Amino acid sequence: MSDKLIINTDQAPAAIGPYSQAVRVANTVYLSGQIPLVPSTMLLCEGGITEQATQVFTNLAAVASAAGGSLNDSVKLNISMTDLSGFDQVNTVMQQYLDAPFPARACVQVAALPKGALIEVEAILHLSE
């Protein structure tokens, strides 16, 4: 018997490939990267980096909730952006979804993301129970 629990919620976009929205093993939850898809339409949200980052963190928060936690349980975030000139805007959005002390984090610029997204964020959570 596996101690892996697959997390799935209709409050976040369905996977667009062969992966799960999240996987929980014991008290650790691995959230797959989220791009700014609107769950009800599976289309990219309208707007620039601020709007896309907001949608991404909304999606991540929904998956974290489905796993029994919140984004404040994050211990590590990985952010990929197609243009790091939006770094400050992403920081501002992130601070609306997480409280200090903040998790460890990496942010890198990439050539492209699925569906033409400007940003993708993945997270690792540690839950107390």
N, C-alpha and C positions, 0 to 999 in steps of 0.2 A: 504494500500500500504506500502510495506516495504522500509526502507531506506538503506537496505543492497544491495551492488553491488558485484557480484561475479566476481573475476578477473581470467582470463585464458589467457595463451599465449603458442604458440607452440615453443617459444624460451627457454622454461624451460621444464623439464620432466613432462609428464602427471601424474596426481595423480595415485598412485598404490593402493588406497583404497577409501573408501567413504568419501572424503573430497575435498575441493577446494584448488587451489594453493594459493589463498588469498581472503579475504573478506574485502571490504571497507565499513565503516559506518561513514558518515560525513567525517571528515578530518583524521580519523584513519584507517590504513590499517594493518590487521593481516595477516602476511605471514606464511603459513604452513611450517613445517620443510622441508628442502631440504637435500637430500643425494646426493652423487656425481654421479648421473646418467647423461649420455650424452643424451640430448633430442632426437637426431636423431635416436639413437639405443636403448634407454632405458636400456643400460648396464652400469655397474660401469665403471668409467674411469680407465685407467691403472695408476699404480704408488702407491706411499705411501701417507703419511698424507699430504705432501705439495701439491701434485697433486690433491688429493681428496678435500682438503680445497679450492683450487683454483676453482675446478669445482662447489663446493657448493656455493661459493660466486658469481660466474658467473651466476649460476641458480637464486640465490636470486636477483641479480641485474636485471635480465630479468623480473622477476615478479614485482619488484619494479617499473621498467619502464612502464610495462603494466598497473600498477595502477596509473600512472601519477606522479611518484616520482623517487627517487633514494635511494641508501643505505645511503646516507648522511642525509636522512630524518629519519633515524632510531632513536628511543628513547630507545629501549630495544632489546637486542639479547640474545637468549638462545642457548648455544653450548653444545652438547652432544658428547663425544668422548669415544671410547672403550679403549683408553690408553692415560693417561694424559702426558706421556713422550713426546708427540708431541705438547704440549702446546705452546712452543716458536715458532715452525714453523707455527702454526695456527695464533698466534699473528702477525707474519711477513706478512702472506697472508692477514689477515684482514686489516692491514695498507695500503695495495695496493688498497683496495676497499672503504675505508672510510677515510675521513679527520677528523682531530681534530677540535673541541672537540668531543670525541667519545661518543657513547651511553652508557647507563647502560648495564651491561652484567652479565650473569652467565655462568659458565663453569663447567660441571660435568662429571665424568667418569661413564659410564654405562656398563652393562654386554654384551649387544649386540645391534645392530641396524639393520633395515631392509636391506635385500639383502647382508648382510655381510659388510656393509659400516663401515669405521673407524670414520666418523664424520657426524653429522646432525646439522643444524643451522636453527633456526626460528627467525623471527623478527617482531617488531611492528614499523610502521612508523607513523609519524604525518606530514600531508601535509598542506601547508599554504593556499591552496584553495580547 
